[in-house]
Amino acid sequence: MEAIIKLENAVIRQQQNTILKEVSLEIAEGEFVYLVGRVGSGKTSLLKTLYAELPLKYGNGEIAGYKLNKLKKSQVAYLRRKCGIVFQDFKLLTDRNVYANLEFVLKATGWKDRKAIRERINEVLEKVGLPDKRDKFPHQLSGGEQQRVVLARALLNAPPIILADEPTGNIDPETAYQLVELLKDICDSGKTVIIATHQYDLIHRFPGRVFRCENGTLHEDFSFALPPVIIPETEAETEILTEIEETETEMEIKVEVSIDAEVINEPEKTPEKDKKKDDDNDSDIVGFELI
Ligand SMILES: Nc1ncnc2c1ncn2[C@@H]1O[C@H](COP(=O)(O)OP(=O)(O)OP(=O)(O)O)[C@@H](O)[C@H]1O
């Protein structure tokens, strides 16, 4: 499939400082992608480069058909319409309710017809599961609900790409799962989703491609393709998992004991001349006899 995001030997910079270099990646339409890495490793800078808040001066980059290194000022707004942005610092406007927050964005992007605006706002609020919160002000919503409204706002112009920087940063684990599940559903409807996160449990629960910012560059990280950690949701699941863990531990102990027994019962094979040396090194076997 054709890549909707492409970087080739790109240098990601903040002011005059190089944050990441030799960055190459290709992301296809409809992919679910995580960006991980330590604090300050360059995740936000990379996302900001993708939506042209930071300029790309060295290397090549293309997003939704726009060439990042040859971008004209007049194209920036059009490129940004291709990206729904869920960033911590793109907060909701506190002086107006949810509906007015969303209406503001639609009007700013050229929507005029009141009926069409109302229908679109109802659609996105429905999508994020908040149709009954349209009249609430941001301070009347929980952190998770506010993040959903931010996501609804990102979806307004039906962008093919969603860029989310730590979208679950300030919300509790269960609400975080619900938000990422929503992002996954959005991805399954054909959009490309990139999430920068420190929460690896999200990756195990909702697998995707993972890229890691490390040592001043970016590489794809395949270690998350290991079997997922199962997180119990109900008391019954917790009991089953505990039982499995206990059985596994019991089996491990049995195996260890039988191996120990074999070691202890094994006939002496050491030639006489080496016996003294072996005896000196066998303190661990003496320990087994205590079992
Ligand atoms: N506006 C700025 N001006 C100069 N340097 C900056 C600016 N913003 C970030 N940096 C620097 O760029 C580097 C990468 O920061 P960035 O925010 O991209 O990292 P990050 O991986 O997103 O970190 P975190 O996990 O904390 O969000 C850091 O060394 C940071 O200090």
The ligand as a Gaussian input file, in Angstrom:
#p B3LYP/6-31G(d) Opt

LIG

0 1
 N       10.760000      24.664000      22.026000
 C       11.936000      24.047000      22.201000
 N       13.088000      24.705000      22.007000
 C       14.283000      24.091000      22.161000
 N       14.413000      22.813000      22.508000
 C       13.312000      22.099000      22.732000
 C       11.996000      22.678000      22.588000
 N       11.084000      21.727000      22.864000
 C       11.779000      20.607000      23.166000
 N       13.103000      20.822000      23.090000
 C       14.166000      19.822000      23.327000
 O       14.084000      18.832000      22.351000
 C       14.390000      17.547000      22.917000
 C       13.282000      16.571000      22.575000
 O       12.090000      16.996000      23.210000
 P       10.696000      16.320000      22.893000
 O        9.657000      17.120000      23.603000
 O       10.577000      16.126000      21.442000
 O       10.900000      14.892000      23.601000
 P        9.823000      13.793000      23.978000
 O       10.404000      12.471000      23.633000
 O        8.503000      14.134000      23.383000
 O        9.748000      13.955000      25.553000
 P        8.536000      13.608000      26.553000
 O        8.494000      12.132000      26.688000
 O        8.950000      14.309000      27.805000
 O        7.290000      14.213000      25.971000
 C       14.580000      17.762000      24.412000
 O       15.963000      17.801000      24.663000
 C       13.956000      19.101000      24.645000
 O       14.605000      19.770000      25.690000

